[in-house]
Amino acid sequence: MYHDVLEIISKDGGRARFTKVLNESGIPYDRFLRYEEELERRGLIAEARDGDARYLEMTREGLRFLEELRRMERFLKDLGLGL
């Protein structure tokens, strides 16, 4: 689930509206809030506001983490396994 959230934000250029990430992830709201809090606590995403709009932004550390996840995913795929 963390991977999905980071991928959605990444696909939007590293900054995506909160509701877009929530909807595309398919995670129930209460559980999504826990994932969001954990990703923020670990410094992988940050919340930003622009007027009434709420955004989730990928941090530099979040981008590095996502790149490592993608690398591991490719490695496992090459072995015939999945992440």
Buried (B, 14 or more C-beta within 10 A) or exposed (E): BBBBBBBBBBEBEBBBBBEBBBEBBEBEEEEBEEBBEBBBEEEBBBEEEEEEEEBBBBBEEBBEBBEEBBEEBEEEEEEEEEE
